[in-house]
Amino acid sequence: MTNATSKANAVIECILSRSAAKYYDRTATLSDSQIRELVQIGTTAPTSFHMQNWRFIAVRTAEAKARLSPIAWNQPAIVDAAVTFIVVGQLADSSVIPDRLAPLVKAGVMPADMVAEWENPARDLYMNFPQRQRDEAVRTGTFGAAAIIYAARALGLGSTPMIGFDAEAVHEEFGLAQNEVPVMLLSIGVERAGNWAQKPRRPVTEVLDFV
């Protein structure tokens, strides 16, 4: 792909120009509808067997930020950005599949007799494998977060994904269920001057193998 090609494609340019924000305009806010739009876009990301095993907690009030900040290493983005999502993955559970696939059946996208063809192998894959259940929770949350990151960029907003937090404290303070895992924190807001451009990456020759 040439540089000219990437410049002509808005999606690719959005991806290539994104970088984690460090500095935010503390006076800028996002409306509830803007926050909902970001999450709606995030939930179009892939999930295993269409389980959609995620949840997003939008930490946006001063009171909620004050609760999160000390258990997240007092990272400035939590206070400065308009919102910080606690991206929550839910342990993979095949029993939710019929309910999650019901809208597809109703819309005529999937025949009803195909639901069991998805649920049964998912049960075999996850039911007796706690590590796989947790791995899927983390994968799902990460897919959703990535979609929100690039949606934010496309909307002219900065983003900061963070793994620096006390997972047990976040779990307790924000009332996560026993089957939920706090995957990451993701701050979103209006950037101010001083943020870096996209950082150089390792050459493709170092990370790609053809077989």
FENJO-V50776 format. One record per residue. N is the residue number from 0. RES is the residue in three letters. SS is DSSP state (2 for helix, 1 for strand, 0 for the rest). OMEGA is omega as a letter, one per 20 degrees, with the letter a starting at -180 (none if undefined). Layout:
n->(N/N)
res->(RES/RES)
ss->(SS/SS)
omega->(OMEGA/OMEGA)
//
This chain:
n->(0/1/2/3/4/5/6/7/8/9/10/11/12/13/14/15/16/17/18/19/20/21/22/23/24/25/26/27/28/29/30/31/32/33/34/35/36/37/38/39/40/41/42/43/44/45/46/47/48/49/50/51/52/53/54/55/56/57/58/59/60/61/62/63/64/65/66/67/68/69/70/71/72/73/74/75/76/77/78/79/80/81/82/83/84/85/86/87/88/89/90/91/92/93/94/95/96/97/98/99/100/101/102/103/104/105/106/107/108/109/110/111/112/113/114/115/116/117/118/119/120/121/122/123/124/125/126/127/128/129/130/131/132/133/134/135/136/137/138/139/140/141/142/143/144/145/146/147/148/149/150/151/152/153/154/155/156/157/158/159/160/161/162/163/164/165/166/167/168/169/170/171/172/173/174/175/176/177/178/179/180/181/182/183/184/185/186/187/188/189/190/191/192/193/194/195/196/197/198/199/200/201/202/203/204/205/206/207/208/209/210)
res->(MET/THR/ASN/ALA/THR/SER/LYS/ALA/ASN/ALA/VAL/ILE/GLU/CYS/ILE/LEU/SER/ARG/SER/ALA/ALA/LYS/TYR/TYR/ASP/ARG/THR/ALA/THR/LEU/SER/ASP/SER/GLN/ILE/ARG/GLU/LEU/VAL/GLN/ILE/GLY/THR/THR/ALA/PRO/THR/SER/PHE/HIS/MET/GLN/ASN/TRP/ARG/PHE/ILE/ALA/VAL/ARG/THR/ALA/GLU/ALA/LYS/ALA/ARG/LEU/SER/PRO/ILE/ALA/TRP/ASN/GLN/PRO/ALA/ILE/VAL/ASP/ALA/ALA/VAL/THR/PHE/ILE/VAL/VAL/GLY/GLN/LEU/ALA/ASP/SER/SER/VAL/ILE/PRO/ASP/ARG/LEU/ALA/PRO/LEU/VAL/LYS/ALA/GLY/VAL/MET/PRO/ALA/ASP/MET/VAL/ALA/GLU/TRP/GLU/ASN/PRO/ALA/ARG/ASP/LEU/TYR/MET/ASN/PHE/PRO/GLN/ARG/GLN/ARG/ASP/GLU/ALA/VAL/ARG/THR/GLY/THR/PHE/GLY/ALA/ALA/ALA/ILE/ILE/TYR/ALA/ALA/ARG/ALA/LEU/GLY/LEU/GLY/SER/THR/PRO/MET/ILE/GLY/PHE/ASP/ALA/GLU/ALA/VAL/HIS/GLU/GLU/PHE/GLY/LEU/ALA/GLN/ASN/GLU/VAL/PRO/VAL/MET/LEU/LEU/SER/ILE/GLY/VAL/GLU/ARG/ALA/GLY/ASN/TRP/ALA/GLN/LYS/PRO/ARG/ARG/PRO/VAL/THR/GLU/VAL/LEU/ASP/PHE/VAL)
ss->(0/0/2/2/2/2/2/2/0/2/2/2/2/2/2/2/2/0/0/0/0/0/0/1/0/0/0/0/0/0/0/2/2/2/2/2/2/2/2/2/2/2/0/0/0/0/0/2/2/2/0/0/0/1/1/1/1/1/1/0/0/2/2/2/2/2/2/2/2/2/2/2/0/0/0/2/2/2/2/2/0/0/1/1/1/1/1/1/1/1/0/0/0/2/2/2/2/2/2/2/2/2/2/2/2/2/0/0/0/0/0/2/2/2/2/2/2/2/2/2/2/2/2/2/2/2/0/0/0/2/2/2/2/2/2/2/2/2/2/2/2/2/2/2/2/2/2/2/2/2/2/2/2/2/0/0/0/1/1/1/1/1/0/0/0/0/2/2/2/2/2/2/2/0/0/0/0/0/0/1/1/1/1/1/1/1/1/1/1/0/1/0/0/0/0/0/0/0/0/0/0/0/0/2/2/2/2/0/0/0/0)
omega->(a/r/r/r/a/r/a/a/a/a/a/r/r/a/a/a/a/r/a/a/r/a/a/r/a/a/a/r/r/r/r/a/r/r/r/r/r/a/r/r/r/a/r/r/a/r/a/r/r/a/r/a/a/r/a/r/a/r/a/r/r/a/a/r/r/r/a/a/a/r/r/r/r/r/a/a/a/r/a/a/a/a/r/r/r/a/a/r/r/a/a/a/a/a/r/a/r/r/a/r/a/r/r/r/a/a/a/r/a/r/a/a/r/a/r/r/r/a/a/r/r/r/r/a/a/a/a/a/a/a/r/r/a/r/a/r/a/r/a/r/a/r/a/r/a/r/r/r/a/r/r/r/a/r/r/a/r/r/r/r/a/r/a/r/r/a/a/a/r/r/a/a/a/r/r/r/a/a/a/a/r/a/r/r/a/r/r/r/r/a/r/a/r/a/a/r/r/a/r/a/r/r/r/a/r/a/a/r/r/r/none)
//
